[in-house]
C-alpha cells in the first residue's frame, strides 16, 4: 500500500479592513498561562507616567513559538540587508528606550555690542 503524496498548503490570503488603524508600539508586555500567551503592545512617550496599550494579542503557545521563529528569521534578513541591530548592554533596554530627553538647546545668543 502506498501513501498519497502530502497535500501542499495553500498560502493564506490576508484581508486588511480599511477601518483598521495601525498601532505604533515601542513597548511590549508578555504574559502567559498554561494555554495562552498575551502580548500587550503599548506606546510610552517621554514625560508620560504610564504607557498606553494600543493592542492586545492572545495566542496559543504554538502560535507564539511560530511567531518567535518568524521574527527571528525576519530579523536575520533585515540585518543582512541593513546591518546589525545592536541592543545596548550597559543598561537595561527600558533605560535605553525611555531615558529622559534632554531639552533642545536654544538658539545661540548673539554677541551684545
Secondary structure, 3 states (H helix, E strand, C coil): CCCCCCCCCCCCCCCCCCCCCCCCCCEEEEEECCCCEEEEEEECCCCCCCCEEEEEEEECHHHHHHHHHHHHHHHHHHHHHHCCCCCCCCCCHHHHHHCCCCCCCCCCCCCCC
